[in-house]
Every structure is written in C-alpha cells, then in structure tokens.
Amino acid sequence: MNESAESSLHRHIQRTAFAYFDYETNPDNGLVLDKNAPDWPASIAATGLALACYPIAVERAMMDRRTAAKRTLATLRFFKASHQGEEEDATGYRGFYYHFLDYKTGKRAWQCELSSVDTAFLIAGMLAAAAYFQDDTSEERQIRELADVLYRRVEWDWLLDDADRIRHGWRPESGFIPFDWEGYDESLLLHVLALGSPTHPVPPHAYTHWASTFSWKKCYDIEYLYSAPLFTHHLSHVWLDLKGIQDEFMREHGIDYFENSRRATRIHREYAIDNPLGFKGYGSHCWGITASDGPGPATRVIDGIKREFFDYVGRGAPYGVDDGTLAPWSVATSLPFAPDIVEPAVHYYVHKLNLHDVHRYGFRSTFNPTFGEPGSPCGWKSKWHCGLNIGPIVTMIENYHTGMLWQLMRGVPCITAGLRKAGFSGGWLSEESAA
C-alpha cells in the first residue's frame, strides 16, 4: 500500500530525527548527548528516549535488531555497574541518576541535581526496551533482567517530603531540593512509575496531593487543565496511552488527558493567531511555544518596541514566557492530538521556511523570526539539536501511525499498577482487568 504524501513526510522527519541517536550516542556506555554542542554532557532523559526509540528504529528498518539490542544492553549494563553513592562525582544514588552525565565517563556533570523526573524518563525507556526485546536470546534476556533490576533499585519513596509529595531531586552538597512537583506538568509519568514500584512505591495520596494543585482554565473559549509549555502536554504521552482512561480529576471534568493535550495544542495555535505581543511570523501555520533555547539574553528595540529575549527558559502560552521563540519540534510531536492543524504547520516549517532538510537531524531546537536579520523569515535559529526534542519526534510520530510504544507499555505490569493506584479506570484499563 502506498503511503500518503503526509505519511511519507512523517516518516522522513522520523528517520532524520532518529539519526541523532545513531551518531550522538557513546556506543561504549549508551549515553546520549543532551545536545550536540561542543563539550556538552549526556542527559539521562535523552538516553531514556533513545532506549524507547530503538524498537521503533528496528520496526521502521532504521536499525537492525541485533544492533539495537547491543546498544540497549550496553546502556543497561553501564547503569547497573555505575557507582551509586553520596560522592559528588557518582553517577547516581539510591537508584536515581544525575540529570547530566559526562559523555565519556558517565560521572556527574556540572554539579547537577539527582533528578526524579529525568530518572523516570530513563527508567521508562528501559521498561519499553524490555517490553520489546522478548526473544529467547542471551542478549534479550539480559535486557529484560537488567531493566527489572534497575527499576526495582529506584527508591522513589526516599524523595518524598513530609507531606508525601515527590521532590524534584537531591544534591550531595545541599541535600533535598526544596521543591516538590506542583501543578500539571511532565511528572505524570514519574508519579505512575513511583506508584507502580514493586519495591519502593509512594502512597496513592502522593498522586492526590499533586492533582490537588492542578489549575483548570478557559483560554480562547476552550476549557482545559492548564500548563504553559507545550512539551508538558507531550512527554508522559510518549509512553502512556492516556486516551479513554480517566483519573478522578479528569472524571470530574468529563475528558481524559489525551483530549486535554488536544485542547492545549489548539490553544497554542489560537494564541499564535491572536499574537497578543505582536511578534513576527506567528500565525495559523507558525506556532509552538515550549521550554527551549533562545537568542538571549538580550534587550533590543525592534520596530520601535523594546523587546527582552531569553536564553533557555520555560516558555509557554498563553500565560507563559513568550519572546517570539518558536519550537517546530513541539508541533511535530503534537501530531497524535490534532493532525488537522499540525500537518499544515509541519508542512509550512519544512517546505516554506526550510527549517528541516537543511539540518543534519531535521528540526533544531528553536527559531525566532523577530530576533535576527531584517527580512529573514526565520530570523535567529538555534545552532543545536537536543535529544529531549528529538526523542518525542520519533516516538510520537510512531504512536500516531501505529500506537507501537503505547501498546508495548500497556503490557508492562508496573505501568498498569501505577495507573490504577493513581485512580485511573475505564477504556483499555477496564479491558485489561476483564482479561
């Protein structure tokens, strides 16, 4: 069967993005560069996303199964053998891992934090790999065994505060980070994994506490569970099939998290059409604001208006930081939720603005039409590709076309256990119970 033009473009974008994991991964330890900038460290989130992408690469003939299994096994072996301790240069502690690791040695980089949510992305990638590599070979058996050991080793309950809320993380120099997860964000996956742990689970009210901080808003005549950066409506959906299942919060509002992400996607487009701050380029086919790199820090007077531009910041819409910086990758990863508005925007970014094929791995982090050379439709463009952006492109295109990763994770017992402990029911969870 011939693919449509749209499907062919999706596969082209997916294949181009996956090349990042092919070339920006250390084959000895499986660590993936956070971004392809000089002297930059690896990130555990990018590594977790790579693990989730290898099965897709096999099925889409981008990597043979044996190579994917070897790469996966090298990653798992590294984390199993890596030093867990309170030393400042360890790789992790109590089953968690530092956000950034030296690409070559795997030791902590930049005095960064032991990260709860980034560890969750890493563990989810391991569990996805274990769910896929089910052949009765020595390598694939080891993948399954090591993924189970590494998940069981995470002491999720250690990061609880006195009110049983999950903290952001820990540093050996100063102890626990004085922030817990509050407000709807990318930590839904973290909560599910922590609840479903067979060894160190958090109590169900840890999820209830988190959900009690949610904010329901109405924007552009659309009601939804608010979170400003577009990526927060995507990252948990990389692994979790949230269509048709509801927790207590969503039951009260009569939708599910998949529908919520669809609404958030539409609100981002409406915001770009409205363009309340008057930035260049924004429109029905040019949108997508999320946490990302930017052209700042800088202040410039442009067309008589004093503008402040930022570097990396948690951009978002309609009430988040907006300095005219757009992230095409965040639009591509919205494909499962609203293909009718995503496909024209992706086509515009690829064919009209030429933001994809001129770069080695496709879409770079961001661009800013307001900041840059006068007359340039794109203005400033980020120099770098980021693993945290690349992974969702590969996985969400696949989820849109085949649901492959969602189906894999639906068969992982700790995922279904965690969802049920969070109060989710209905849809495929009810079918699993009946079976």
matplotlib code that plots the C-alpha trace (Angstrom):
import matplotlib.pyplot as plt

x = [0.0, 1.4, 1.8, 0.1, 2.3, 1.7, 2.7, 5.8, 6.8, 6.2, 8.5, 11.1, 11.0, 11.1, 14.1, 16.1, 15.5, 16.5, 19.9, 20.7, 20.6, 22.7, 25.5, 25.3, 25.4, 28.5, 28.5, 30.5, 28.0, 24.9, 24.8, 23.2, 24.4, 21.9, 22.6, 25.2, 27.2, 30.9, 32.0, 28.4, 27.4, 24.9, 21.5, 19.6, 16.3, 17.8, 19.2, 15.8, 14.2, 16.8, 16.0, 12.4, 13.3, 15.5, 12.5, 10.8, 14.0, 14.0, 10.4, 11.0, 14.2, 16.4, 18.5, 18.7, 17.5, 20.9, 22.5, 19.6, 19.8, 23.6, 23.2, 20.4, 22.3, 25.4, 23.2, 21.7, 25.0, 26.5, 23.8, 23.8, 27.6, 27.7, 28.6, 25.7, 26.8, 26.9, 30.2, 30.0, 31.2, 29.0, 26.6, 23.6, 22.3, 19.5, 18.6, 18.2, 20.7, 22.1, 20.4, 23.6, 26.5, 29.9, 29.5, 32.7, 32.9, 29.3, 30.1, 28.0, 28.4, 28.0, 27.2, 23.7, 20.8, 19.8, 16.6, 13.4, 11.6, 14.6, 15.2, 11.6, 12.2, 15.3, 13.5, 10.6, 12.9, 14.4, 11.0, 10.0, 13.1, 12.4, 8.8, 10.0, 13.1, 11.3, 13.3, 14.9, 18.5, 21.2, 21.2, 17.5, 17.1, 19.7, 17.9, 14.7, 16.6, 18.6, 15.6, 13.8, 16.7, 17.3, 13.6, 13.4, 16.5, 14.9, 13.9, 11.0, 9.8, 13.1, 12.3, 9.0, 8.7, 6.9, 3.6, 4.3, 4.9, 7.6, 10.6, 12.3, 15.6, 18.7, 22.3, 25.1, 26.3, 23.0, 20.5, 17.0, 15.9, 13.3, 10.7, 8.1, 6.1, 3.2, 0.8, 0.1, 3.4, 5.6, 5.7, 2.6, 4.9, 7.1, 4.1, 2.8, 6.3, 6.6, 3.2, 3.7, 7.1, 7.1, 9.9, 9.8, 6.3, 5.0, 1.5, -1.6, -2.1, 1.2, -0.7, -3.8, -1.6, -0.1, -3.5, -4.9, -2.5, -3.9, -5.4, -8.4, -8.6, -10.6, -8.5, -9.8, -13.2, -11.6, -11.5, -8.6, -6.1, -3.5, 0.2, 2.0, 4.9, 3.7, 6.1, 4.4, 1.4, 3.5, 6.3, 4.2, 2.2, 5.4, 5.0, 1.5, -1.6, -4.0, -6.8, -10.1, -8.9, -9.5, -8.3, -10.6, -9.6, -10.5, -13.7, -14.9, -14.2, -15.5, -12.4, -9.2, -5.5, -5.3, -8.2, -6.6, -3.5, -5.6, -7.1, -3.7, -2.5, -5.4, -4.9, -1.3, -2.4, -5.1, -2.5, -0.2, -3.1, -4.1, -0.4, -1.1, 2.6, 3.0, 5.9, 6.9, 5.9, 3.2, 0.1, -2.1, 0.7, 3.5, 3.2, 4.6, 6.0, 7.7, 10.7, 13.6, 16.8, 16.5, 18.5, 19.1, 19.9, 19.5, 17.4, 16.7, 14.5, 12.7, 10.3, 10.1, 9.3, 11.7, 12.0, 13.6, 14.9, 16.0, 18.3, 16.9, 13.7, 10.3, 8.5, 4.8, 1.4, -1.0, 0.3, 3.9, 7.1, 7.0, 9.8, 9.0, 10.8, 9.1, 9.9, 8.9, 9.7, 6.9, 4.4, 5.6, 5.1, 1.6, 0.6, -1.4, -3.6, -4.5, -3.3, -5.7, -3.8, -0.4, 0.1, -0.2, 2.1, 4.7, 4.4, 5.0, 8.1, 9.6, 8.7, 8.0, 10.6, 13.0, 13.7, 14.1, 16.1, 19.0, 20.0, 21.5, 18.9, 15.9, 14.4, 16.8, 15.6, 14.1, 14.0, 12.9, 11.6, 11.6, 15.3, 17.7, 18.5, 15.8, 13.9, 14.7, 11.5, 13.2, 15.4, 17.5, 17.9, 19.4, 22.6, 21.8, 19.7, 18.6, 18.0, 15.0, 13.4, 14.4, 13.1, 9.4, 9.5, 10.4, 8.1, 5.0, 5.1, 5.1, 2.3, 0.2, 0.7, 0.8, 0.5, 3.5, 5.0, 1.7, 0.9, 4.2, 3.8, 0.2, 1.6, 4.1, 2.6, 4.1, 2.5, -1.0, -0.5, 0.7, -2.2, -4.7, -3.1, -3.4, -7.2, -7.3, -10.1, -12.1, -11.0, -8.2, -7.6, -11.0, -10.3, -7.1, -8.9, -11.6, -8.9]
y = [0.0, 3.4, 5.9, 9.2, 12.3, 13.3, 9.8, 9.9, 13.3, 12.0, 9.0, 11.3, 13.5, 10.5, 8.9, 12.2, 12.7, 9.2, 9.8, 11.9, 8.7, 6.9, 9.4, 11.3, 8.2, 6.8, 3.1, 2.0, 3.2, 4.1, 7.7, 10.2, 13.8, 16.3, 18.5, 18.3, 21.4, 21.2, 19.7, 19.1, 16.3, 13.5, 13.6, 10.7, 11.9, 11.8, 8.4, 7.1, 8.4, 6.7, 3.4, 3.9, 4.8, 1.7, -0.7, 1.8, 2.0, -1.8, -1.9, 1.0, -0.5, 2.2, -0.2, -4.0, -5.8, -7.2, -3.7, -2.2, -5.0, -4.5, -0.7, -1.2, -3.8, -1.6, 1.2, -1.0, -2.6, 0.8, 1.9, -1.4, -1.1, 2.7, 4.0, 4.7, 6.8, 10.2, 11.2, 14.3, 12.5, 9.4, 8.5, 8.2, 7.5, 5.2, 4.1, 7.7, 9.3, 12.7, 14.8, 15.3, 12.9, 13.1, 11.6, 9.5, 8.6, 8.6, 10.6, 13.5, 16.7, 20.4, 19.7, 19.0, 17.5, 13.9, 14.2, 12.5, 13.2, 12.6, 9.3, 8.4, 9.1, 6.9, 4.0, 4.3, 3.9, 0.8, -0.7, 0.0, -1.8, -4.8, -5.0, -5.1, -7.4, -10.6, -13.1, -16.0, -14.9, -14.2, -10.5, -10.0, -12.0, -9.7, -6.6, -7.8, -8.8, -5.6, -3.4, -5.1, -4.8, -1.1, -0.2, -2.1, -0.3, 3.2, 4.3, 6.5, 6.9, 8.4, 11.5, 12.1, 15.2, 15.4, 15.7, 12.7, 14.8, 13.8, 16.2, 17.4, 15.9, 16.0, 17.2, 15.8, 19.3, 20.6, 17.7, 17.6, 20.3, 22.4, 22.0, 19.2, 18.6, 21.1, 21.9, 19.8, 19.1, 16.3, 14.5, 12.3, 9.5, 9.9, 9.5, 6.4, 4.7, 5.7, 4.4, 1.1, 0.2, -3.3, -2.4, 1.3, 2.7, 6.0, 6.1, 6.8, 10.1, 11.4, 11.5, 13.0, 15.8, 16.5, 16.6, 19.0, 21.6, 21.5, 24.6, 24.3, 27.3, 28.7, 30.1, 31.1, 29.7, 26.3, 24.7, 22.5, 21.6, 24.3, 24.0, 26.7, 24.9, 22.7, 19.8, 19.2, 18.0, 15.5, 13.9, 11.5, 10.6, 9.3, 6.2, 6.3, 5.6, 8.1, 8.0, 6.8, 6.4, 8.9, 9.7, 11.4, 14.9, 14.1, 12.2, 15.4, 17.4, 14.9, 14.5, 12.5, 13.6, 12.8, 15.2, 17.7, 17.6, 18.1, 21.2, 22.5, 22.1, 24.1, 26.8, 27.2, 27.7, 30.2, 32.1, 32.4, 33.6, 36.1, 37.1, 39.5, 40.6, 41.3, 39.0, 38.4, 35.2, 33.9, 32.6, 29.6, 27.6, 29.0, 28.2, 26.0, 27.6, 25.5, 25.3, 25.8, 27.6, 31.1, 34.0, 35.9, 37.1, 40.4, 43.5, 45.2, 47.9, 46.4, 48.4, 50.9, 48.3, 47.4, 43.6, 41.3, 38.0, 35.0, 32.0, 28.7, 29.4, 27.7, 29.4, 28.7, 30.0, 31.7, 32.9, 31.7, 33.4, 34.5, 36.3, 35.3, 32.0, 29.0, 25.3, 23.4, 20.0, 20.7, 21.0, 17.7, 15.9, 17.2, 15.0, 12.4, 15.0, 17.3, 16.2, 18.5, 21.6, 20.0, 18.7, 22.2, 23.7, 20.9, 21.3, 25.1, 24.6, 22.0, 23.4, 27.1, 28.1, 25.3, 24.6, 20.8, 19.4, 21.9, 20.5, 17.1, 15.9, 17.9, 20.5, 22.3, 23.4, 26.8, 29.8, 33.4, 35.5, 38.7, 38.4, 38.3, 39.7, 42.0, 40.5, 36.9, 34.8, 32.7, 35.3, 33.7, 29.9, 27.7, 26.1, 22.9, 19.8, 18.4, 14.8, 15.7, 17.3, 14.5, 11.6, 12.7, 13.4, 9.7, 8.3, 10.4, 10.0, 6.3, 6.5, 8.4, 5.9, 2.6, 3.2, 0.9, 2.4, 2.8, -0.9, -2.0, 0.0, -1.2, -4.7, -3.6, -4.6, -1.7, 0.8, -0.6, -0.9, 2.7, 4.0, 2.1, 3.3, 6.9, 6.3, 5.7, 3.5, 2.9, 2.2, -0.2, -0.5, -2.0, -4.3, -5.4, -6.1, -8.2, -10.2]
z = [0.0, -1.0, 1.8, 1.5, 1.0, 4.6, 5.9, 3.7, 5.2, 8.7, 8.1, 6.6, 9.6, 11.9, 10.1, 10.1, 13.8, 14.7, 13.2, 16.2, 18.4, 15.8, 15.8, 19.2, 21.4, 23.0, 21.9, 24.9, 27.6, 25.6, 26.9, 24.6, 24.3, 25.8, 22.8, 20.0, 21.2, 21.9, 25.2, 26.2, 28.6, 28.1, 29.7, 31.2, 29.7, 26.2, 26.9, 28.1, 25.0, 22.8, 24.5, 23.6, 20.0, 19.3, 19.0, 16.6, 14.6, 14.3, 13.1, 10.6, 9.2, 10.6, 12.7, 12.7, 15.7, 16.8, 16.7, 18.6, 21.3, 21.7, 22.0, 24.6, 26.5, 26.7, 28.2, 30.8, 31.7, 32.2, 34.6, 36.5, 37.1, 37.6, 41.0, 43.3, 46.3, 48.1, 46.4, 44.3, 41.2, 41.4, 38.6, 40.9, 44.4, 45.7, 42.2, 40.9, 38.5, 37.9, 35.2, 33.3, 33.0, 31.4, 27.9, 28.2, 31.9, 32.9, 36.1, 37.3, 35.3, 36.2, 39.9, 38.6, 40.6, 41.2, 39.1, 39.9, 36.6, 34.4, 36.1, 35.3, 31.6, 31.8, 33.6, 31.2, 28.3, 29.9, 30.5, 26.9, 25.7, 28.0, 26.7, 23.1, 23.3, 24.1, 22.1, 23.9, 23.3, 25.8, 24.9, 25.0, 28.3, 29.9, 28.7, 30.4, 33.6, 33.9, 33.2, 36.1, 38.4, 37.7, 38.1, 41.4, 42.6, 42.5, 46.0, 44.9, 48.5, 49.6, 47.7, 49.5, 51.6, 55.0, 53.2, 50.9, 47.8, 45.4, 45.4, 42.3, 43.4, 45.6, 45.7, 47.7, 48.6, 50.0, 50.3, 49.0, 46.6, 48.4, 45.6, 45.0, 41.9, 41.8, 39.1, 36.0, 34.1, 32.7, 36.0, 35.4, 34.2, 37.3, 39.5, 37.7, 37.9, 41.6, 42.4, 40.5, 42.0, 43.5, 45.9, 46.9, 46.0, 47.0, 48.6, 46.4, 48.2, 46.7, 43.4, 45.1, 46.6, 43.2, 41.4, 44.1, 42.7, 39.2, 37.6, 35.2, 32.9, 30.0, 27.1, 23.7, 24.8, 25.4, 28.8, 29.8, 32.5, 32.2, 31.7, 29.6, 27.9, 25.1, 25.9, 29.2, 27.3, 25.4, 27.4, 29.5, 26.4, 24.8, 26.9, 28.5, 26.4, 28.2, 25.7, 27.1, 30.7, 33.5, 37.0, 39.5, 38.2, 34.6, 35.6, 37.3, 34.1, 31.6, 29.5, 29.5, 29.3, 25.6, 24.9, 27.3, 25.1, 22.0, 23.6, 24.7, 21.1, 19.7, 22.3, 21.3, 17.7, 18.7, 20.7, 17.7, 15.5, 18.2, 18.7, 21.6, 21.8, 18.1, 17.3, 13.7, 11.9, 14.3, 12.6, 11.9, 10.5, 12.6, 16.3, 19.1, 22.3, 24.9, 27.3, 25.0, 24.0, 22.8, 21.3, 24.5, 27.0, 25.1, 25.0, 21.6, 20.2, 17.2, 15.1, 18.0, 20.6, 23.4, 23.5, 26.0, 24.7, 26.8, 26.6, 28.0, 29.8, 30.4, 27.5, 27.1, 26.1, 26.7, 30.1, 30.0, 28.9, 25.2, 23.5, 19.9, 20.0, 18.4, 18.5, 15.4, 17.0, 19.6, 16.8, 15.2, 18.5, 18.7, 15.7, 17.6, 19.2, 16.4, 13.0, 11.2, 12.4, 12.9, 9.4, 7.7, 10.3, 9.8, 6.0, 6.4, 8.6, 6.2, 2.8, 3.3, 5.9, 5.0, 8.7, 8.4, 5.5, 5.7, 9.1, 9.8, 12.3, 11.0, 13.3, 15.5, 18.9, 18.1, 15.8, 16.4, 13.4, 15.5, 16.5, 13.6, 10.2, 8.8, 6.0, 7.0, 7.5, 10.2, 11.9, 14.6, 14.6, 17.3, 16.4, 18.2, 18.2, 21.6, 22.5, 24.6, 21.5, 19.1, 21.0, 21.1, 17.4, 16.7, 19.3, 18.8, 15.0, 15.6, 18.2, 15.7, 12.9, 14.8, 18.6, 18.9, 22.1, 23.7, 23.1, 24.4, 27.7, 28.2, 28.7, 31.4, 34.8, 36.8, 34.4, 34.7, 38.5, 38.8, 36.7, 38.9, 42.1, 40.7, 40.3, 36.6, 35.2, 32.1, 28.5, 27.9, 31.7, 32.1, 29.2, 30.9, 34.1, 32.3, 30.6]

ax = plt.figure().add_subplot(projection="3d")
ax.plot(x, y, z, "-o")
ax.set_aspect("equal")
plt.show()
